[in-house]
Amino acid sequence: MRAMAKKKNTAKKHKFKHVEAAGATAVVATATESPAAMGASLQSSARSVAPAVSTRDFSYVSSDLRRIGVMAVALVGVELVLYFVLVHTSVGASIYNLVKV
């Protein structure tokens, strides 16, 4: 039996589109303009690119954690209600008799 060699994947798996798109617009703008206008367009494009690259906004995390906490408390509450109903009432015994094989 021959062992098969693994393929080497040299391409990167993740390409960040917002960074590539910002860099591509600066190159296109400078290639079509005169050398004097290139400096001005690079400065203006650098100002417009900076907000697109630094998009680290984590304001949604606190609301997501709050939702997770509410959901956990609700599920524990449902579990306690079901435990009380199924153990301390006749509903649990009747369900057990229906399911019993």
VMD Tcl script that draws the C-alpha trace (Angstrom):
set ca {
  {0.00 0.00 0.00}
  {1.25 3.43 -0.89}
  {0.71 6.36 1.40}
  {-0.72 9.42 -0.29}
  {1.03 12.71 0.28}
  {-0.93 15.68 1.56}
  {-1.47 18.64 -0.69}
  {0.10 21.81 0.50}
  {-2.29 24.72 0.38}
  {-0.21 27.84 -0.08}
  {-3.16 30.22 -0.44}
  {-4.34 32.05 2.64}
  {-7.73 30.98 3.91}
  {-8.92 34.37 5.13}
  {-8.72 37.49 3.06}
  {-10.03 40.64 4.62}
  {-12.04 42.40 1.92}
  {-12.31 45.76 3.64}
  {-8.51 46.12 3.75}
  {-7.96 44.94 0.16}
  {-10.67 47.20 -1.26}
  {-9.24 50.24 0.50}
  {-5.74 49.55 -0.83}
  {-6.98 48.94 -4.37}
  {-8.76 52.31 -4.59}
  {-5.62 54.18 -3.55}
  {-3.53 52.42 -6.24}
  {-6.06 53.11 -9.01}
  {-6.37 56.76 -8.06}
  {-2.60 57.34 -8.09}
  {-1.97 55.53 -11.38}
  {-4.22 57.86 -13.38}
  {-3.12 61.21 -11.92}
  {-0.11 63.48 -12.36}
  {2.76 63.32 -9.84}
  {1.66 66.58 -8.19}
  {-1.88 65.33 -7.72}
  {-0.68 61.93 -6.46}
  {0.49 63.34 -3.14}
  {-2.81 65.10 -2.54}
  {-4.87 62.05 -3.52}
  {-2.78 59.76 -1.29}
  {-3.31 62.06 1.67}
  {-7.05 62.30 1.03}
  {-7.40 58.55 0.41}
  {-5.35 57.78 3.55}
  {-7.79 59.85 5.58}
  {-10.76 58.05 4.02}
  {-9.17 54.58 4.43}
  {-8.31 54.90 8.12}
  {-11.91 54.56 9.45}
  {-12.57 51.58 7.16}
  {-9.56 49.66 8.48}
  {-10.09 50.24 12.20}
  {-13.59 48.85 12.73}
  {-13.17 47.51 16.24}
  {-16.52 48.30 17.80}
  {-17.53 45.93 20.62}
  {-20.54 47.85 21.94}
  {-22.86 44.95 21.06}
  {-21.08 42.54 23.45}
  {-22.72 43.83 26.64}
  {-26.21 43.50 25.14}
  {-25.42 39.99 23.91}
  {-24.16 38.95 27.36}
  {-27.31 40.39 28.92}
  {-29.46 38.34 26.52}
  {-27.49 35.19 27.33}
  {-27.98 35.79 31.05}
  {-31.72 36.34 30.67}
  {-32.00 33.18 28.59}
  {-30.05 31.13 31.16}
  {-32.24 32.37 34.03}
  {-35.40 31.65 32.02}
  {-34.28 28.10 31.20}
  {-33.38 27.35 34.83}
  {-36.80 28.71 35.85}
  {-38.56 26.45 33.33}
  {-36.54 23.50 34.59}
  {-37.55 24.17 38.21}
  {-41.23 24.54 37.29}
  {-41.18 21.27 35.34}
  {-39.41 19.51 38.21}
  {-42.07 20.68 40.66}
  {-44.96 19.76 38.33}
  {-43.61 16.35 37.39}
  {-42.41 15.25 40.85}
  {-44.91 16.76 43.26}
  {-48.17 16.33 41.31}
  {-49.97 13.42 39.69}
  {-49.04 14.69 36.21}
  {-45.59 13.11 36.45}
  {-47.02 9.70 37.41}
  {-49.55 9.75 34.58}
  {-46.86 10.69 32.03}
  {-44.65 7.91 33.38}
  {-47.47 5.38 32.96}
  {-48.07 6.53 29.36}
  {-44.41 6.22 28.43}
  {-43.68 3.00 30.32}
  {-43.17 0.09 27.96}
}
mol new
graphics top color blue
foreach p $ca { graphics top sphere $p radius 0.5 }
foreach p [lrange $ca 0 end-1] q [lrange $ca 1 end] { graphics top cylinder $p $q radius 0.2 }
display resetview
